[in-house]
C-alpha cells in the first residue's frame, strides 16, 4: 500500500488544486461569461474526442499497464514494447478517423438546428482527439513506470491553468468566440507535448523500431485483453459521456451546458478515487504476476473503506452548501440541482466499490469487465431513454445512478465468488452513520448571510465534525496513522 498511498497523496494534491482551479472557471466564470450554448458545445467537443481517442487505442493502453512487468527488466524489450504501442494507436487512429469522416455529415445535420455552435466548431474534435490518443498511451507508459503523479499534474493542474487563462481572456473581452474555441483546443492539446518532454528528461522515451519477442501464449493473452479492453474502454466512456450526447439530442446545447456545469459539481465527489486509480493498476498487475492475492485483498479493502469515507465528506460539503452554490451560479442553472445530488451519489457508489474494476481488469477474469461494462452501457442508454423524457436532465443523472448501482453489485459478486474477496465490514455502516449525524447537525446550525463567510463556516464545521468522528472511532487505521505522524512532527 505504500506506493499507492504516497503517490495517491501527491495525485490528490494536484487533483484538489485542479478542482479549485476548475471550479473557478467552470463554476464561477463560464456560467457568467459564456452562453449555455458555448458551454454545451465545448463539452460536446471534448466528449466526442474522448470517445474517439479511446477507440483509437485499440485497447493497448490496458495492455501496456497489464503486461509491462514482463518487459520492464529488459531495456531492449522495453523499447520495442513502446514502439509496438505507437504502431497500434497509429493504426487505430487511421481506422477511427476514416469511420468518423464518413459519419461526420450525419452528426452535423442532426445538430445543425438545435446545436449551431457545436456544428460550427465540429472540426476542432480532430486535433483534440489525435493529441488525446498519444497522451493516453504515454500516460499509461508513465504510470507503468510508477510516474502516476505526472499525469495528474498535467491533466488536473497544468491543463486547467491553461483553460482558466483562456476563460480570463473572455472575461476581459480580449478574444471573440472563434478565438475562444481555438485557444481552448490548444489548451487541451498541450499536455501531450508536456508529457513527451517529461519522459525525455527522465530518459524513458526510448523507442526501438522492432517488434518485441513475445511468446505465443503471452501474445494470445495480450490480443485477448486488447479486444476486451476496446469494448470495456468504449463502454466505460459511453457511461461517462453518453448522458451529455443524449441530453443534447433530446433537447439542445443550451440545456447540455446547464447539465455540464451541474455534472461537474457532482463529479467533485470522485476526485479521491481518481488519484488511487492512476497507480493501483500497475501495483495490482505486479501482485497478480507474483500471485500475491493477500496484497490485492488488502488494497481492495482499504480502497473501498478510504474512498467511501472521502466520498461521503465531499458529498456532504456539496449538499450542505447547495444554496450557496446556486447563489453563485446564474438562476437558470438551478434547473440542474438534483443532477448534483444524483451524480454525487453515483460517484459515491463507484468509490464504495474501491478498485474492484482494476482488480478484475488485471486478473485472469478480465473478460468479465467487457461483459459488465457492455451491459452497463445498455442499461444506461435504456434508463436515459426512460428517464430523460420523464425528468429531463435530472432523469439523465438518475439513469447514471441506477446503472452504477447495478454495475457495482455485479463487480462485488464476481470478486467474492472467484477470489473470496469481501472488503466490507461494520466500519462502513459506522462511517455512513457519521455522515448522517454530521448532515443533521450542520443542517440545523445557524448560518451567515454573507455568501463566502457562510461557505467557509458550513464547510469548516462539516469537515471538522466528520473527521473528528472518524478519527476518534478509529475506523480507518491509515487515517489515524497519518494524523499521528503529523502530530509527532508538529511536537518535535
C-alpha positions in Angstrom: 0.0 0.0 0.0 3.0 2.3 0.5 3.5 3.1 -3.2 -0.2 3.6 -3.7 -0.6 5.7 -0.6 2.4 8.0 -1.4 1.5 8.6 -5.0 -2.2 8.9 -4.4 -1.5 11.6 -1.8 0.6 13.5 -4.4 -2.0 13.0 -7.0 -4.7 14.1 -4.6 -2.9 17.4 -4.1 -2.8 18.0 -7.8 -6.4 16.9 -8.2 -7.7 19.1 -5.5 -5.7 22.1 -6.6 -7.1 21.4 -10.1 -10.6 21.2 -8.7 -10.2 24.6 -7.2 -9.0 26.0 -10.5 -11.7 24.1 -12.4 -14.4 25.4 -10.1 -13.2 29.0 -10.7 -13.7 28.8 -14.4 -16.4 26.1 -14.6 -18.5 27.2 -11.6 -17.8 30.9 -11.5 -16.6 32.3 -14.8 -18.1 30.2 -17.5 -21.8 30.4 -16.4 -21.5 34.1 -16.1 -19.4 35.0 -19.2 -20.2 32.2 -21.7 -23.6 31.3 -23.0 -25.1 27.9 -22.2 -24.7 27.0 -25.9 -21.0 27.7 -25.8 -20.5 25.6 -22.7 -22.5 22.8 -24.2 -20.6 22.9 -27.4 -17.2 22.8 -25.6 -18.5 19.8 -23.6 -19.6 18.0 -26.8 -16.2 18.6 -28.5 -14.4 17.0 -25.6 -17.0 14.2 -25.3 -16.6 13.1 -28.9 -12.8 13.5 -28.7 -12.5 11.3 -25.6 -14.7 8.5 -27.2 -12.7 8.6 -30.5 -9.4 8.5 -28.6 -10.4 5.5 -26.6 -11.5 3.6 -29.7 -8.2 4.5 -31.5 -6.1 3.0 -28.8 -7.4 -0.5 -29.8 -7.2 -1.5 -26.1 -3.4 -1.1 -26.0 -3.3 1.3 -23.0 -4.6 -1.5 -20.8 -2.2 -4.0 -22.4 0.6 -1.6 -21.6 -0.2 -1.5 -17.9 -1.1 -5.2 -17.5 1.9 -6.7 -19.4 4.6 -4.0 -18.8 6.0 -6.0 -15.9 7.0 -8.7 -18.4 9.2 -6.2 -20.3 10.4 -3.9 -17.6 13.8 -5.5 -16.8 15.0 -5.9 -20.4 15.8 -2.5 -21.8 15.6 -3.6 -25.5 12.3 -5.3 -25.0 11.0 -2.3 -23.2 11.9 0.0 -26.1 10.3 -2.4 -28.6 7.2 -2.7 -26.5 6.7 1.1 -26.5 7.3 1.1 -30.3 4.6 -1.5 -30.7 2.2 0.7 -28.7 2.9 3.6 -31.1 2.2 1.3 -34.1 -1.1 0.1 -32.7 -2.5 3.5 -31.8 -1.4 5.0 -35.2 -3.2 2.2 -37.0 -6.2 2.6 -34.7 -6.4 6.3 -35.3 -6.4 5.9 -39.1 -9.3 3.4 -38.9 -11.4 5.5 -36.4 -10.7 8.8 -38.4 -11.9 7.2 -41.6 -15.1 6.0 -40.0 -15.7 9.3 -38.2 -15.2 11.2 -41.5 -17.9 9.1 -43.1 -20.5 9.7 -40.4 -19.5 13.4 -39.9 -22.3 14.7 -42.2 -24.9 12.8 -40.2 -23.7 14.2 -36.9 -23.6 17.8 -38.2 -27.0 17.5 -39.8 -28.6 16.2 -36.6 -27.1 19.1 -34.6 -27.4 21.9 -37.1 -30.7 23.3 -35.8 -30.6 22.7 -32.0 -26.8 23.0 -31.6 -25.4 25.5 -34.1 -22.3 26.4 -32.1 -21.2 22.8 -31.9 -21.8 22.3 -35.6 -19.7 25.4 -36.4 -16.7 24.2 -34.4 -17.1 20.5 -35.1 -13.8 20.1 -36.8 -11.9 21.0 -33.6 -12.7 17.5 -32.5 -9.9 16.2 -34.8 -6.8 17.8 -33.2 -8.2 17.2 -29.6 -8.8 13.5 -30.3 -5.4 12.9 -32.0 -3.5 14.5 -29.2 -5.5 12.6 -26.7 -4.7 9.3 -28.3 -0.9 9.8 -27.9 -1.3 11.3 -24.5 -3.2 8.3 -23.2 -0.5 5.9 -24.4 2.3 7.9 -22.9 0.4 8.4 -19.7 -0.1 4.6 -19.5 3.6 4.1 -20.1 4.4 6.7 -17.4 2.1 5.0 -14.9 3.6 1.6 -15.7 7.0 3.2 -14.7 5.3 4.4 -11.5 5.2 8.1 -12.6 1.5 8.2 -11.9 1.6 11.8 -10.5 2.8 13.2 -13.7 -0.5 12.6 -15.5 -2.4 14.1 -12.5 -0.2 17.2 -12.6 -0.6 17.7 -16.4 -4.3 16.9 -16.7 -5.6 18.1 -13.4 -3.4 21.1 -12.8 -1.4 22.4 -15.9 -4.3 21.9 -18.4 -6.8 23.6 -16.1 -4.4 26.6 -15.6 -4.3 26.9 -19.4 -8.1 26.7 -19.7 -8.5 29.2 -16.9 -6.2 31.6 -18.8 -8.4 31.3 -21.9 -11.6 32.0 -19.9 -10.0 35.0 -18.3 -9.3 36.4 -21.8 -13.1 36.1 -22.4 -13.9 37.8 -19.1 -11.8 40.9 -20.2 -13.3 40.8 -23.7 -9.9 40.2 -25.2 -11.0 37.4 -27.5 -14.1 36.6 -29.5 -15.9 33.3 -29.9 -13.7 31.8 -32.6 -10.5 32.5 -30.7 -12.1 31.1 -27.5 -12.7 27.8 -29.2 -9.3 27.7 -30.9 -7.4 28.6 -27.7 -9.5 26.1 -25.8 -8.4 23.4 -28.2 -4.8 24.3 -27.8 -5.1 24.1 -24.1 -6.5 20.6 -24.4 -3.6 19.5 -26.7 -0.6 20.9 -24.7 -0.4 18.2 -22.0 0.6 15.7 -24.8 3.7 17.9 -25.6 4.4 18.3 -21.9 4.4 14.5 -21.1 6.7 13.9 -24.1 9.2 16.5 -22.6 8.8 14.9 -19.1 9.6 11.4 -20.4 12.6 12.7 -22.4 14.0 14.3 -19.2 13.6 11.0 -17.4 15.4 9.2 -20.2 12.4 7.0 -20.6 11.2 7.9 -24.1 13.4 5.4 -25.9 12.0 3.5 -28.9 13.5 0.7 -30.9 11.7 0.2 -34.2 11.2 -3.6 -33.9 8.5 -5.9 -32.5 9.4 -7.3 -29.0 9.9 -11.0 -28.5 6.6 -12.3 -27.2 5.8 -15.9 -26.6 2.7 -17.4 -28.4 0.9 -17.8 -25.1 1.6 -14.2 -24.0 0.7 -12.9 -27.4 -2.7 -14.6 -27.2 -3.3 -13.1 -23.7 -2.3 -9.6 -25.0 -4.5 -9.8 -28.0 -7.4 -11.1 -25.9 -7.0 -8.3 -23.4 -6.8 -5.7 -26.1 -10.0 -6.9 -27.6 -11.9 -6.9 -24.3 -10.3 -3.5 -23.5 -11.7 -2.0 -26.7 -15.2 -3.0 -25.6 -14.6 -2.1 -21.9 -12.9 1.2 -22.6 -15.6 2.4 -25.1 -18.4 1.2 -22.8 -16.8 3.0 -19.8 -16.6 6.2 -21.7 -20.1 5.8 -23.0 -21.3 5.6 -19.4 -19.5 8.8 -18.6 -20.2 10.7 -21.8 -23.5 9.3 -23.3 -25.7 11.4 -21.0 -24.4 14.7 -22.5 -24.9 13.4 -26.0 -28.4 12.2 -25.2 -29.4 15.4 -23.4 -28.2 17.3 -26.5 -30.3 15.0 -28.8 -33.4 15.3 -26.6 -33.1 19.0 -26.0 -30.4 21.4 -27.2 -26.8 22.6 -26.5 -28.2 25.2 -24.0 -29.6 22.5 -21.7 -26.5 20.5 -22.3 -24.5 23.4 -21.0 -26.6 23.6 -17.8 -26.2 19.8 -17.4 -22.4 20.1 -17.9 -22.0 22.7 -15.0 -24.1 20.7 -12.6 -22.5 17.4 -13.6 -19.1 18.9 -13.0 -20.0 19.9 -9.4 -21.5 16.5 -8.7 -18.3 14.9 -10.1 -16.2 16.5 -7.4 -17.1 13.6 -5.2 -15.0 11.2 -7.2 -11.7 13.2 -7.1 -10.0 11.0 -4.4 -10.7 7.8 -6.4 -9.1 9.2 -9.5 -5.8 9.6 -7.6 -5.8 6.0 -6.4 -7.0 4.8 -9.9 -3.8 6.1 -11.5 -1.3 4.0 -9.6 -3.4 1.0 -8.4 -3.5 -0.9 -11.8 0.3 -1.1 -12.0 0.6 -2.3 -8.4 -2.2 -4.8 -8.8 -0.8 -6.1 -12.1 2.5 -6.8 -10.4 0.8 -8.5 -7.5 -1.1 -10.8 -9.8 2.1 -11.6 -11.6 3.6 -12.7 -8.3 0.4 -14.5 -7.3 0.2 -12.3 -4.2 -3.6 -12.4 -3.5 -3.2 -11.3 0.1 -1.8 -7.9 -1.0 -4.6 -7.4 -3.5 -7.2 -8.2 -0.9 -5.7 -5.7 1.5 -5.5 -3.0 -1.2 -9.1 -3.7 -2.3 -10.4 -3.4 1.3 -8.5 -0.2 2.1 -9.5 1.4 -1.2 -13.2 0.7 -0.5 -13.1 2.0 3.0 -11.0 5.1 2.5 -12.7 6.1 -0.8 -16.1 5.7 0.7 -15.2 7.8 3.7 -13.7 10.6 1.5 -16.7 10.5 -0.9 -19.2 11.0 1.9 -17.3 14.0 3.2 -17.2 15.7 -0.2 -20.9 14.9 -0.9 -21.8 16.4 2.5 -19.8 19.5 1.7 -21.6 19.9 -1.6 -25.2 19.3 -0.5 -24.9 21.3 2.7 -23.6 24.2 0.5 -26.2 23.7 -2.2 -28.0 27.0 -1.5 -24.6 28.8 -1.6 -23.7 27.1 -4.9 -26.9 28.5 -6.5 -26.2 31.9 -5.1 -23.0 31.9 -7.2 -24.4 30.4 -10.4 -26.9 32.2 -12.7 -30.5 31.4 -11.9 -31.1 29.2 -14.9 -28.6 26.6 -13.7 -30.9 25.8 -10.7 -32.8 23.5 -13.1 -30.0 21.0 -12.5 -30.0 21.0 -8.7 -30.8 17.3 -8.4 -28.1 16.5 -11.1 -25.5 17.4 -8.4 -27.1 15.1 -5.8 -27.7 12.1 -8.1 -24.3 12.3 -9.9 -22.7 12.7 -6.5 -24.4 9.5 -5.2 -23.5 7.7 -8.4 -19.8 8.6 -7.8 -20.1 7.6 -4.1 -21.3 4.1 -5.2 -18.3 4.0 -7.5 -16.0 4.8 -4.7 -17.6 2.3 -2.4 -16.6 -0.3 -4.9 -13.0 0.7 -4.5 -10.5 -0.6 -7.1 -12.8 -3.5 -8.0 -12.6 -2.6 -11.7 -8.8 -2.5 -11.6 -8.6 -5.9 -9.8 -10.9 -7.6 -12.4 -9.1 -5.9 -15.3 -5.7 -7.2 -14.2 -6.9 -10.7 -13.2 -7.4 -13.8 -15.4 -11.1 -12.9 -15.3 -10.7 -9.6 -17.2 -13.1 -10.8 -19.9 -15.9 -10.1 -17.4 -15.0 -6.4 -17.5 -16.2 -6.3 -21.1 -19.4 -8.1 -20.3 -20.2 -6.0 -17.3 -19.4 -2.7 -18.9 -21.2 -3.7 -22.1 -24.4 -4.4 -20.1 -23.8 -1.2 -18.2 -24.0 0.8 -21.5 -27.2 -0.9 -22.4 -28.6 -0.2 -19.0 -27.6 3.5 -19.0 -28.9 4.1 -22.6 -32.1 2.3 -21.7 -32.5 4.2 -18.5 -31.8 7.5 -20.3 -34.5 6.8 -22.8 -36.9 6.2 -20.0 -36.0 8.9 -17.5 -34.9 11.8 -19.6 -38.4 12.3 -21.1 -39.8 12.0 -17.6 -37.5 14.2 -15.6 -35.3 16.0 -18.1 -31.6 16.4 -17.1 -32.4 15.0 -13.6 -33.5 11.9 -15.4 -30.1 11.6 -17.1 -28.4 11.8 -13.7 -30.8 9.2 -12.2 -30.1 6.9 -15.1 -26.3 7.1 -14.2 -27.0 6.4 -10.5 -29.2 3.4 -11.2 -26.8 1.9 -13.7 -23.8 2.4 -11.5 -25.5 0.7 -8.6 -26.2 -2.5 -10.7 -22.6 -2.3 -12.0 -21.0 -2.1 -8.6 -23.1 -5.0 -7.3 -22.0 -7.2 -10.3 -18.3 -6.5 -9.6 -18.6 -7.3 -6.0 -20.3 -10.6 -6.7 -17.6 -11.6 -9.2 -14.7 -10.9 -6.9 -16.4 -12.6 -4.0 -17.2 -15.8 -6.0 -13.8 -16.0 -7.8 -11.3 -14.8 -5.1 -13.4 -14.8 -1.9 -12.6 -11.1 -1.6 -15.0 -9.4 0.9 -13.9 -5.9 1.6 -16.9 -4.7 3.6 -17.4 -4.8 7.4 -19.2 -2.9 10.2 -16.8 0.0 9.7 -18.7 1.1 6.6 -22.0 1.4 8.5 -20.2 3.4 11.2 -18.8 5.8 8.6 -22.3 6.1 6.9 -23.8 6.9 10.3 -21.2 9.6 10.9 -22.2 11.2 7.6 -25.9 11.2 8.6 -25.1 12.7 12.0 -22.9 15.3 10.5 -25.5 16.3 8.0 -28.3 16.7 10.6 -26.1 18.7 12.9 -24.7 21.1 10.3 -28.1 21.5 8.6 -29.7 22.9 11.7 -26.8 25.2 12.9 -27.3 28.9 12.3 -25.9 30.3 9.1 -24.4 33.6 8.0 -26.0 36.0 5.5 -22.6 36.7 3.8 -22.2 34.2 1.0 -18.5 33.5 1.3 -18.4 33.6 5.1 -21.3 31.1 5.1 -19.4 28.7 2.7 -16.4 28.9 4.9 -18.4 28.3 8.0 -20.5 25.4 6.7 -17.5 23.7 5.0 -15.3 24.0 8.1 -17.9 22.7 10.6 -18.8 19.8 8.3 -15.1 18.8 7.8 -14.0 19.1 11.4 -17.1 17.3 12.8 -17.0 14.5 10.3 -13.2 13.9 10.6 -13.3 14.1 14.4 -15.9 11.3 14.5 -13.9 9.2 12.1 -10.7 9.8 14.0 -12.0 9.0 17.5 -13.8 6.0 16.3 -10.6 4.6 14.8 -12.4 3.0 11.9 -9.8 3.9 9.3 -6.3 3.0 10.7 -4.4 4.7 7.8 -6.2 8.0 8.6 -5.3 7.8 12.3 -1.7 6.9 11.3 -1.4 9.9 9.1 -2.8 12.2 11.9 -0.4 10.6 14.4 2.6 11.2 12.2 1.5 14.8 11.6 1.1 15.4 15.4 4.5 13.8 16.1 6.2 16.1 13.6 4.5 19.1 15.0 5.6 18.3 18.5 9.2 17.9 17.6 
